[in-house]
Amino acid sequence: MSGRTAVVLFTRDLRVHDHPALATSCAAFDRVVPLYVLDPALARLSPNRTRFLHQSLAALRAALRGLGGDLVVRQGDPVVETIRLAGEVGAEAVALSADVSGFAGRRARRLRTECERQRLHLRFFPGLTVVEPGALQPGGGDHYRVFSPYHRAWSGQRWRDELVRPARVVLPVGVAVGRLPALPAGDSPDVVTGGEDEARRRLTWWLPKVADYADRHDDLAGDGTSRLSSYLRFGCVSPLTVVNQVGDRDSSFVRQVCWRDFYYQVTAAFPDISRTAYRRGADEQWRYDGDALTAWSQGRTGLPVVDAGMRQLRAQGWLHNRARLITAGYLTKTLGLDWRDGLAVYSRWLLDGDVANNPGNWQWVAGTGNDTKPYRGFNPARQAERYDPDGAYVRRWVPELASVAGKAVHQPWRLPGAVRGALDYPPPLEMPGPPPVWLR
């Protein structure tokens, strides 16, 4: 068979628009084989994300078929299956997007070794972030440890050019594409649907609302957020496309996308971020209380705003950012429980449970990460009254308190005894040591 062939291994970049590995391979080779390998080890991590992944793969297959190609689906070890497919189709090269997790690093090293052994050209491309991890470095260091100087450098950086989707994808004749597995059920009943088309629709819906983001993004009940995080996590939309569509590098929303890039460059330098404290010596104060952890994870702590957030997480596979700060701060700073236990719960339920942002933000809240004020805390009652002033968010997710009017819903332990006794709602959990002032 004449002509040159390449395999493009998809991982967390499930799209055809602004996909550097796919676009470059289609321009440089006669035939391109898009591949996704279903790794059984990852399927057990989160039923919610597995469902979203399978929806996104179905959308990717449809998009590739619309370009004349298809998505080859294999199951097993990604490195083994990539090398096997390259041999089957007579490929000369393998391309994929660079990633920063420890898992991705091990995969990259193994893939490099096997490609060298098989005399395959291997190339890693950008695409998971706006600015590549490692592209910005402070004087005297390999990565930025504090966000503000990183944001200044990031905002002034020349970003790569956004790429259009390939005009055509040509598969080798006779390649077996494989079937997508049946769509799993997931755990959360009220989740968004995965896929590039859904991501682009969400972005189009969001753009007219960006101007109000700074004023509305902390409103728990108003929910003035984009909800693009799940699509960014799976690469259903390029982060570069998102910020280019917004247009204003100084906007509050684009600043949040920069936070995402920030944690990617932190994780690239510190791949153990999900297991080890980033701030040296900051991991000695945690206790373990299985009953308290269970109550927190189920939304039965007796703190209404905390419980509302954890119930939203279970129902939607997503959680408002302000609620993330409140629930994580309560677990670590009020209950004194290990941030890794909270991270595990989040990772089970979140569609956007990311290898960099999820642990990075948990460590920030816990005081073990990149926060320049590691001892700061979040008073749940005060946070609730500020960001859910009339209690609408709490009453939505904690229906046991639906009869409690106004901001009194945030502190039901202060209600008259007869009223409090009629509520099917638990008292606040016992604290290690004296209770905080706001509970007295």
C-alpha positions as CSV (number, residue, x, y, z in Angstrom):
1,M,0.0,0.0,0.0
2,S,1.5,3.3,-1.1
3,G,1.5,6.4,1.0
4,R,2.2,7.2,4.6
5,T,0.1,6.3,7.7
6,A,-0.1,7.7,11.2
7,V,-2.0,6.7,14.3
8,V,-3.5,9.5,16.4
9,L,-4.1,8.3,20.0
10,F,-7.0,10.2,21.6
11,T,-6.9,10.5,25.4
12,R,-8.5,13.6,27.1
13,D,-9.0,15.5,23.8
14,L,-12.2,14.1,22.4
15,R,-12.9,16.6,19.6
16,V,-12.0,17.4,16.0
17,H,-11.8,21.2,16.2
18,D,-8.5,22.7,17.3
19,H,-6.8,19.3,17.8
20,P,-3.2,19.8,16.9
21,A,-2.2,16.1,16.9
22,L,-5.1,15.3,14.5
23,A,-4.8,18.4,12.3
24,T,-1.0,18.1,11.9
25,S,-1.2,14.3,11.2
26,C,-3.9,14.8,8.6
27,A,-1.8,17.4,6.8
28,A,1.4,15.4,6.9
29,F,0.2,11.8,6.2
30,D,-1.9,10.2,3.5
31,R,-3.9,8.1,6.0
32,V,-4.7,8.7,9.7
33,V,-6.1,6.2,12.1
34,P,-7.9,7.9,15.1
35,L,-7.7,5.5,18.1
36,Y,-9.2,5.4,21.5
37,V,-8.2,2.6,23.9
38,L,-10.7,1.8,26.7
39,D,-8.5,1.1,29.7
40,P,-10.3,-1.2,32.2
41,A,-8.3,0.3,35.0
42,L,-9.8,3.7,34.5
43,A,-13.4,2.5,34.0
44,R,-13.7,1.7,37.7
45,L,-12.8,5.2,39.0
46,S,-16.1,7.1,38.4
47,P,-19.3,5.8,36.9
48,N,-20.3,9.4,36.1
49,R,-17.2,10.1,34.1
50,T,-17.4,6.7,32.4
51,R,-20.8,7.6,31.1
52,F,-19.7,11.1,30.0
53,L,-16.7,9.5,28.3
54,H,-18.8,7.0,26.3
55,Q,-21.1,9.8,25.2
56,S,-18.1,11.8,24.1
57,L,-16.6,8.9,22.2
58,A,-19.9,8.4,20.3
59,A,-19.9,12.1,19.4
60,L,-16.3,11.9,18.3
61,R,-17.0,8.8,16.1
62,A,-19.9,10.7,14.5
63,A,-17.7,13.7,13.8
64,L,-14.9,11.6,12.3
65,R,-17.3,9.8,10.1
66,G,-18.6,13.1,8.9
67,L,-15.0,13.8,7.8
68,G,-14.7,10.5,5.9
69,G,-12.9,8.6,8.7
70,D,-13.9,6.8,11.8
71,L,-12.8,6.2,15.4
72,V,-11.0,2.9,16.0
73,V,-11.9,1.6,19.5
74,R,-9.8,-1.0,21.3
75,Q,-9.9,-2.2,24.9
76,G,-6.8,-3.0,27.1
77,D,-3.5,-1.4,27.7
78,P,-3.2,1.9,25.7
79,V,0.5,1.4,24.8
80,V,0.1,-2.3,23.8
81,E,-3.0,-1.5,21.7
82,T,-1.5,1.5,20.0
83,I,1.6,-0.4,19.0
84,R,-0.5,-3.4,17.8
85,L,-2.7,-1.1,15.7
86,A,0.3,0.7,14.2
87,G,1.7,-2.7,13.1
88,E,-1.6,-3.8,11.6
89,V,-2.0,-0.6,9.4
90,G,1.7,-0.2,8.6
91,A,1.9,3.2,10.4
92,E,5.1,5.2,10.5
93,A,4.2,7.5,13.3
94,V,2.1,7.9,16.5
95,A,0.8,11.3,17.6
96,L,-1.1,12.3,20.8
97,S,-1.7,15.3,23.1
98,A,0.8,15.8,25.9
99,D,-0.6,15.4,29.4
100,V,0.8,16.1,32.9
101,S,-0.5,13.4,35.3
102,G,1.7,10.7,36.7
103,F,-0.4,8.1,34.8
104,A,0.1,10.1,31.6
105,G,3.8,10.3,32.3
106,R,4.2,6.6,32.7
107,R,2.2,6.0,29.5
108,A,4.4,8.5,27.6
109,R,7.6,6.8,28.8
110,R,6.4,3.3,27.9
111,L,5.1,4.5,24.5
112,R,8.4,6.2,23.7
113,T,10.3,3.0,24.5
114,E,8.0,0.9,22.4
115,C,8.0,3.3,19.5
116,E,11.8,3.4,19.5
117,R,11.8,-0.4,19.5
118,Q,9.3,-0.6,16.5
119,R,11.0,2.4,14.7
120,L,7.9,4.5,14.9
121,H,8.1,8.3,15.0
122,L,6.4,9.5,18.2
123,R,5.3,13.1,18.7
124,F,3.4,14.9,21.5
125,F,1.3,17.9,20.8
126,P,-0.2,20.8,22.8
127,G,-4.0,21.1,23.2
128,L,-5.0,20.3,26.7
129,T,-4.2,23.8,27.9
130,V,-4.0,27.4,26.5
131,V,-0.3,27.7,27.3
132,E,1.8,24.5,27.5
133,P,3.0,23.5,31.0
134,G,6.6,24.5,31.2
135,A,6.4,27.2,28.6
136,L,6.3,29.9,31.3
137,Q,9.0,29.7,34.0
138,P,10.0,32.2,36.7
139,G,13.6,33.2,37.2
140,G,15.3,30.6,39.2
141,G,12.5,28.0,39.1
142,D,11.0,25.3,36.9
143,H,7.4,26.4,37.5
144,Y,5.2,29.1,39.1
145,R,4.2,28.4,42.6
146,V,2.0,31.5,43.0
147,F,-0.9,32.3,40.8
148,S,-0.7,36.1,40.4
149,P,2.7,36.2,38.7
150,Y,1.8,33.3,36.6
151,H,-1.4,35.0,35.5
152,R,0.6,38.1,34.5
153,A,3.0,36.0,32.4
154,W,0.2,34.0,30.9
155,S,-1.8,37.0,29.9
156,G,1.2,38.5,28.1
157,Q,2.2,35.3,26.4
158,R,1.6,34.8,22.6
159,W,-0.8,31.9,22.4
160,R,-0.5,29.3,19.7
161,D,-2.8,29.6,16.6
162,E,-6.1,27.9,16.9
163,L,-6.6,25.2,14.3
164,V,-9.6,24.4,12.2
165,R,-10.8,20.8,12.0
166,P,-9.3,18.6,9.2
167,A,-11.0,18.8,5.8
168,R,-10.9,15.0,5.5
169,V,-9.7,12.0,7.5
170,V,-8.7,9.0,5.4
171,L,-8.5,5.6,7.0
172,P,-6.5,2.6,5.6
173,V,-8.7,0.1,3.7
174,G,-9.9,-2.7,5.8
175,V,-9.1,-1.5,9.3
176,A,-11.4,-2.9,11.9
177,V,-12.9,0.0,13.8
178,G,-14.5,-1.9,16.7
179,R,-17.7,-1.2,18.5
180,L,-18.4,1.3,21.3
181,P,-19.7,-0.5,24.5
182,A,-23.2,0.0,25.7
183,L,-23.7,3.3,27.5
184,P,-23.3,2.8,31.3
185,A,-25.9,4.2,33.7
186,G,-23.7,6.4,35.8
187,D,-24.5,7.3,39.4
188,S,-26.0,10.8,39.2
189,P,-29.5,11.3,37.8
190,D,-29.2,15.0,36.6
191,V,-26.0,15.2,34.6
192,V,-25.1,17.0,31.4
193,T,-24.5,15.0,28.2
194,G,-20.9,14.5,26.9
195,G,-19.6,15.3,23.4
196,E,-18.1,18.0,21.3
197,D,-21.4,19.2,19.9
198,E,-22.8,19.6,23.4
199,A,-19.6,21.5,24.4
200,R,-19.9,23.9,21.5
201,R,-23.6,24.5,22.1
202,R,-22.8,25.2,25.8
203,L,-20.1,27.7,24.7
204,T,-22.4,29.4,22.3
205,W,-25.0,29.7,25.1
206,W,-22.5,31.0,27.5
207,L,-20.8,33.8,25.5
208,P,-23.6,36.4,25.9
209,K,-23.5,35.8,29.7
210,V,-19.7,36.3,30.1
211,A,-20.0,40.0,30.8
212,D,-22.0,39.3,34.0
213,Y,-19.7,36.5,35.2
214,A,-17.7,38.7,37.7
215,D,-21.0,39.8,39.4
216,R,-22.8,36.5,39.3
217,H,-20.4,33.6,39.5
218,D,-20.5,33.4,43.4
219,D,-24.3,33.4,43.5
220,L,-25.1,29.9,44.6
221,A,-28.8,29.9,43.7
222,G,-28.4,32.0,40.5
223,D,-25.7,29.6,39.1
224,G,-24.1,32.2,36.8
225,T,-21.4,29.9,35.7
226,S,-20.5,28.3,32.3
227,R,-20.6,24.6,33.3
228,L,-17.9,24.1,30.7
229,S,-15.6,22.4,33.1
230,S,-16.7,18.8,32.3
231,Y,-16.2,19.5,28.6
232,L,-12.8,20.9,29.2
233,R,-11.8,18.0,31.4
234,F,-12.5,15.5,28.5
235,G,-11.3,17.9,25.8
236,C,-14.7,18.1,24.1
237,V,-13.8,21.8,23.6
238,S,-10.4,23.3,23.4
239,P,-9.5,25.8,26.2
240,L,-7.9,27.9,23.5
241,T,-11.2,28.0,21.6
242,V,-13.0,29.1,24.8
243,V,-10.7,32.0,25.6
244,N,-10.5,33.1,22.0
245,Q,-14.3,33.2,21.8
246,V,-14.5,35.2,25.0
247,G,-11.9,37.6,23.6
248,D,-11.0,39.6,26.7
249,R,-7.8,38.2,28.4
250,D,-8.5,40.4,31.4
251,S,-12.0,39.1,32.0
252,S,-12.8,37.3,35.3
253,F,-13.9,34.2,33.4
254,V,-10.7,34.0,31.4
255,R,-8.8,34.3,34.7
256,Q,-10.5,31.1,35.8
257,V,-9.3,29.3,32.6
258,C,-5.8,30.6,33.6
259,W,-6.2,29.0,37.0
260,R,-6.7,25.7,35.1
261,D,-3.4,26.2,33.2
262,F,-1.7,27.2,36.4
263,Y,-2.5,23.9,38.1
264,Y,-1.5,22.0,35.0
265,Q,2.0,23.5,35.1
266,V,2.1,22.8,38.9
267,T,1.1,19.1,38.3
268,A,3.7,18.8,35.5
269,A,6.4,19.7,38.0
270,F,4.7,17.8,40.9
271,P,2.9,14.8,39.5
272,D,2.2,13.4,43.0
273,I,-0.2,16.3,43.7
274,S,-3.2,14.0,44.4
275,R,-1.3,12.1,47.1
276,T,1.4,14.3,48.7
277,A,1.2,17.8,50.2
278,Y,2.7,20.3,47.8
279,R,3.7,22.6,50.7
280,R,6.5,20.7,52.5
281,G,5.7,19.8,56.1
282,A,2.0,20.8,55.9
283,D,0.5,17.3,56.2
284,E,0.8,16.4,59.8
285,Q,-2.5,17.7,61.4
286,W,-5.2,15.4,59.9
287,R,-7.4,13.1,61.9
288,Y,-9.7,10.3,60.7
289,D,-13.4,10.0,61.6
290,G,-15.2,7.6,59.4
291,D,-18.7,8.6,60.6
292,A,-18.0,12.3,60.0
293,L,-16.6,11.6,56.6
294,T,-19.7,9.6,55.7
295,A,-22.0,12.3,57.0
296,W,-20.2,14.9,54.9
297,S,-20.2,12.8,51.7
298,Q,-23.9,12.1,52.1
299,G,-24.9,15.7,52.9
300,R,-25.9,15.0,56.5
301,T,-23.6,17.2,58.5
302,G,-26.3,19.5,60.0
303,L,-24.6,22.4,58.2
304,P,-27.2,23.3,55.5
305,V,-25.0,25.0,53.0
306,V,-22.5,22.1,53.3
307,D,-25.2,19.5,52.9
308,A,-26.8,21.4,50.0
309,G,-23.4,21.3,48.2
310,M,-22.8,17.7,48.7
311,R,-26.3,16.7,47.6
312,Q,-25.9,18.8,44.5
313,L,-22.6,16.9,43.8
314,R,-24.4,13.6,44.0
315,A,-27.4,14.6,41.9
316,Q,-25.6,16.5,39.1
317,G,-22.0,15.1,39.1
318,W,-21.1,18.8,39.4
319,L,-20.8,21.4,42.1
320,H,-20.9,25.2,42.1
321,N,-17.4,26.6,42.7
322,R,-18.3,28.5,45.8
323,A,-19.9,25.4,47.2
324,R,-16.7,23.5,46.5
325,L,-14.8,26.0,48.6
326,I,-17.3,25.8,51.4
327,T,-17.6,22.0,51.5
328,A,-13.9,21.4,51.2
329,G,-13.1,24.1,53.8
330,Y,-15.5,22.6,56.2
331,L,-14.1,19.1,55.9
332,T,-10.5,20.2,56.3
333,K,-10.5,23.3,58.4
334,T,-13.5,22.7,60.6
335,L,-13.6,18.9,60.9
336,G,-9.9,18.5,60.5
337,L,-10.2,15.5,58.1
338,D,-7.6,14.7,55.5
339,W,-8.0,16.5,52.2
340,R,-7.2,13.2,50.4
341,D,-10.4,11.7,51.8
342,G,-12.4,14.6,50.4
343,L,-10.6,14.4,47.1
344,A,-11.6,10.8,46.8
345,V,-15.3,11.6,47.3
346,Y,-15.1,14.4,44.8
347,S,-13.3,12.2,42.3
348,R,-16.0,9.5,42.6
349,W,-18.8,11.9,41.6
350,L,-17.4,14.8,39.6
351,L,-17.7,14.8,35.8
352,D,-14.9,17.4,35.8
353,G,-12.8,15.5,38.3
354,D,-9.5,16.6,36.8
355,V,-6.0,15.2,37.3
356,A,-4.6,18.7,38.0
357,N,-7.4,21.1,39.1
358,N,-9.3,18.8,41.5
359,P,-6.3,18.0,43.8
360,G,-4.8,21.4,43.2
361,N,-7.9,23.1,44.5
362,W,-8.2,20.7,47.4
363,Q,-4.7,21.4,48.5
364,W,-5.3,25.2,48.1
365,V,-8.3,25.0,50.5
366,A,-6.6,22.6,52.9
367,G,-3.5,24.9,53.2
368,T,-1.1,22.3,51.9
369,G,-0.9,23.7,48.3
370,N,-0.4,27.0,46.5
371,D,-2.4,29.3,48.7
372,T,-0.2,32.2,49.9
373,K,-2.4,32.3,53.0
374,P,-2.6,28.7,54.0
375,Y,-4.2,29.3,57.3
376,R,-7.3,31.0,55.9
377,G,-10.7,29.3,56.6
378,F,-14.2,29.5,55.4
379,N,-17.0,30.2,57.9
380,P,-19.9,28.1,56.4
381,A,-22.7,30.2,58.0
382,R,-21.2,33.5,56.9
383,Q,-20.5,32.2,53.4
384,A,-24.1,30.9,53.2
385,E,-25.5,34.3,54.2
386,R,-23.3,36.1,51.8
387,Y,-23.7,33.9,48.7
388,D,-27.2,32.4,49.3
389,P,-28.8,35.4,51.2
390,D,-32.4,34.2,51.0
391,G,-31.6,30.5,51.3
392,A,-32.9,29.5,47.9
393,Y,-29.9,27.2,47.2
394,V,-30.2,25.4,50.5
395,R,-33.9,24.9,50.2
396,R,-33.5,23.5,46.8
397,W,-31.1,20.8,47.9
398,V,-32.1,20.3,51.5
399,P,-35.9,19.9,51.2
400,E,-36.2,19.1,55.0
401,L,-35.6,22.8,55.6
402,A,-38.1,24.0,52.9
403,S,-40.4,25.4,55.6
404,V,-37.7,27.6,57.1
405,A,-38.0,31.1,55.6
406,G,-35.2,33.5,54.8
407,K,-31.6,33.3,56.0
408,A,-32.7,31.5,59.2
409,V,-32.4,28.3,57.1
410,H,-28.6,28.6,57.3
411,Q,-28.5,28.1,61.1
412,P,-31.4,25.8,62.0
413,W,-29.8,25.0,65.4
414,R,-30.8,28.6,66.4
415,L,-34.5,28.0,65.8
416,P,-36.9,27.7,68.7
417,G,-36.9,24.2,70.2
418,A,-40.3,23.3,69.0
419,V,-39.6,24.4,65.4
420,R,-36.2,22.7,65.4
421,G,-37.7,19.5,66.8
422,A,-40.2,19.3,64.0
423,L,-37.6,19.3,61.3
424,D,-36.2,16.0,60.0
425,Y,-32.7,17.3,60.0
426,P,-29.7,16.4,62.1
427,P,-27.9,18.7,64.5
428,P,-24.4,19.8,63.5
429,L,-21.6,17.2,63.8
430,E,-19.5,17.3,67.0
431,M,-16.3,19.1,66.4
432,P,-12.8,18.1,67.5
433,G,-12.2,20.5,70.4
434,P,-14.4,23.6,71.2
435,P,-17.1,24.3,68.6
436,P,-16.5,27.3,66.3
437,V,-18.0,30.7,67.4
438,W,-20.6,30.5,64.7
439,L,-22.0,27.2,66.2
440,R,-22.3,28.5,69.8
